[in-house]
Amino acid sequence: MTDTTVAKEKLAADFRSVMDDIDALSATTNKAEGEAAALRSRIRDRLDSAKERVIDAQHEAVERAKRAAGATDDYVHSHPWQAVGAAAAVGLAIGVLIGRR
């Protein structure tokens, strides 16, 4: 599994647990305020944790995009005619697909 897939699965699990806690909080309307406060605190902690993971995933995605852009830039400077040919082929393919409509 890729790091992105693992991060998405962890985020989904965090959000599921937060939603479970919210359901438990709504079920505690008849329970003592202490239990409700503890649930609120636990929800807040899990949301903070999920927020940190989202920020980490965002930073990782930005870094990967920068590395990919740098690698692409290096390749285009090393092989300019191949890059022009690839761009022309992609443009032709897009033109053909648009022309069929």
C-alpha positions in Angstrom: 0.0 0.0 0.0 1.2 3.5 -0.7 1.7 6.1 2.1 -1.3 8.0 0.7 -3.6 5.0 0.9 -2.5 4.3 4.5 -3.0 7.9 5.5 -6.5 7.9 3.9 -7.5 4.7 5.7 -6.2 6.1 9.1 -8.1 9.3 8.5 -11.3 7.4 7.7 -10.9 5.3 10.8 -10.4 8.5 12.9 -13.5 10.1 11.5 -15.5 6.9 12.1 -14.4 6.9 15.7 -15.3 10.6 16.0 -18.7 9.9 14.6 -19.2 7.0 17.0 -18.2 9.3 19.9 -20.7 11.9 18.7 -23.4 9.2 18.6 -22.5 8.2 22.1 -22.6 11.9 23.2 -26.1 12.3 21.9 -27.1 9.1 23.6 -25.8 10.5 27.0 -28.4 13.2 27.2 -29.9 11.4 30.2 -26.5 10.6 31.8 -24.4 12.8 34.1 -22.7 15.9 32.9 -19.3 14.4 33.8 -19.7 11.6 31.3 -20.8 14.1 28.6 -17.9 16.4 29.3 -15.5 13.4 29.1 -17.0 12.4 25.7 -16.7 16.0 24.5 -13.1 16.1 25.5 -12.4 12.8 23.7 -14.1 14.0 20.6 -12.1 17.2 20.6 -8.8 15.2 21.0 -9.7 12.9 18.1 -10.7 15.8 15.9 -7.4 17.5 16.7 -5.5 14.3 15.9 -7.4 14.0 12.6 -6.7 17.6 11.8 -2.9 17.0 12.3 -3.0 14.0 10.1 -4.8 16.0 7.3 -2.1 18.7 7.6 0.6 16.1 7.5 -0.9 14.4 4.4 -1.2 17.8 2.7 2.4 18.6 3.4 3.4 15.2 2.0 1.3 15.7 -1.1 2.9 19.1 -1.7 6.4 17.6 -1.3 5.6 14.8 -3.8 4.2 17.3 -6.3 7.3 19.5 -5.9 9.6 16.4 -6.5 7.5 15.4 -9.5 7.7 18.9 -10.9 11.4 19.0 -10.4 11.9 15.6 -12.1 9.7 16.7 -15.0 11.7 19.9 -15.4 15.0 18.1 -15.4 13.7 15.6 -17.9 12.3 18.3 -20.2 15.7 20.2 -20.1 17.6 16.9 -20.8 15.3 15.7 -23.6 13.5 18.8 -25.1 12.5 17.1 -28.4 11.0 14.1 -26.8 9.0 16.4 -24.5 7.8 18.4 -27.5 6.8 15.1 -29.2 5.0 13.8 -26.2 3.1 17.2 -25.8 2.1 17.1 -29.4 0.8 13.5 -29.1 -1.2 14.4 -26.0 -2.6 17.5 -27.8 -3.5 15.4 -30.9 -5.3 12.8 -28.7 -7.3 15.5 -26.9 -8.1 17.1 -30.2 -9.4 13.8 -31.6 -11.5 13.2 -28.5 -13.0 16.7 -28.6 -13.6 16.4 -32.3 -15.7 13.3 -31.9 -18.4 15.2 -29.9 
